[in-house]
Amino acid sequence: MTETHEEYDARMLTLLQMIWGEGFLSPGGPQAVREIAGGFDLGGKRILDIGCGLGGLDQVLLTLGAGHVTGIDVSPYIVEGGQERMRRSGLNKKIDIQLVTPGPLPFADASFDIVFGKDAWLHIPDKAAHFAEIFRVLKPGGRIAAGDWMKSPGPYSRDMEYFFEMEGLTYHLVTLAQYGLLLHEAGFVGIRLADITDRYRAEAHEELARMQGELAGMMLAELGPEGNAHFIEDWRSLTVVLDKGELRPAQIWATRPAT
Ligand SMILES: C[S@@+](CC[C@H](N)C(=O)[O-])C[C@H]1O[C@@H](n2cnc3c(N)ncnc32)[C@H](O)[C@@H]1O
């Protein structure tokens, strides 16, 4: 992979946490983690969080009973921030945040009970290789529990490309049907896919209203007038592709067969 791994700059991290809460770089906060992983018995389980960001979700996984969480991410800046958060909260024995390079996962076969991910795999271009690696590091009977962003069929529209430009991030999106097929081809069974576009569409409009309302003073103070204007326009462009149904957030579950 050739794209930069420091796409999320300090300004972006400030903005995302202002909207979604300290340690959270994707929508939904603790409730999203409960929805995605709460249906499983996490008691004492070893979890791998791929694209863990600052680790806020990993703390929720611990409160849900996880035995140990290994969080991996490709951004040195974000990983430093996540490790510092864990040291400060005294959780660094239970949540181990590691910097990795994109590609094969640096773990032995059958190392984890659950592989978790939240709105991070959208940056990974080779999803077949990614799912093959997840299959390898999961124990037989182990599960994927993830949130991710999908797209509608067909090429990206100009609105979608404009949204990506505003984000300043590299996205590699497929449709939910393609995602399910790729999981199937990697050997997963019990694949469940939930499209949550309608819900996030409403939430994104509320987020934009908060940015222009209750968060406006903080945004101006933290990001300056140019940063404030940029992120308002970024969020407006997000609501456009959600309103069109072109950007389609989803939740995903799948199991590595027990034998
Ligand atoms: C939107 S953030 C979500 C972070 C976290 N999951 C959360 O919800 O707070 C996406 C994260 O994916 C990371 N990322 C991008 N490409 C990755 C890759 N190939 N492997 C692991 N992490 C990656 C980014 O550095 C970033 O921290």
The ligand as an ORCA input file, in Angstrom:
! r2SCAN-3c Opt
* xyz 0 1
  C     -12.243      6.738     11.509
  S     -10.832      6.209     12.396
  C     -11.627      5.071     13.531
  C     -10.778      4.751     14.730
  C     -11.497      3.907     15.781
  N     -11.880      2.629     15.245
  C     -12.693      4.641     16.311
  O     -13.800      4.306     15.896
  O     -12.504      5.550     17.129
  C      -9.996      5.125     11.277
  C      -8.674      4.590     11.806
  O      -8.195      3.584     10.915
  C      -6.774      3.685     10.891
  N      -6.292      2.942      9.702
  C      -6.236      3.342      8.416
  N      -5.742      2.355      7.633
  C      -5.499      1.296      8.435
  C      -4.971     -0.026      8.242
  N      -4.598     -0.468      7.031
  N      -4.844     -0.839      9.314
  C      -5.203     -0.411     10.547
  N      -5.696      0.834     10.800
  C      -5.849      1.669      9.761
  C      -6.521      5.173     10.907
  O      -5.201      5.492     11.259
  C      -7.566      5.612     11.938
  O      -7.062      5.576     13.250
*
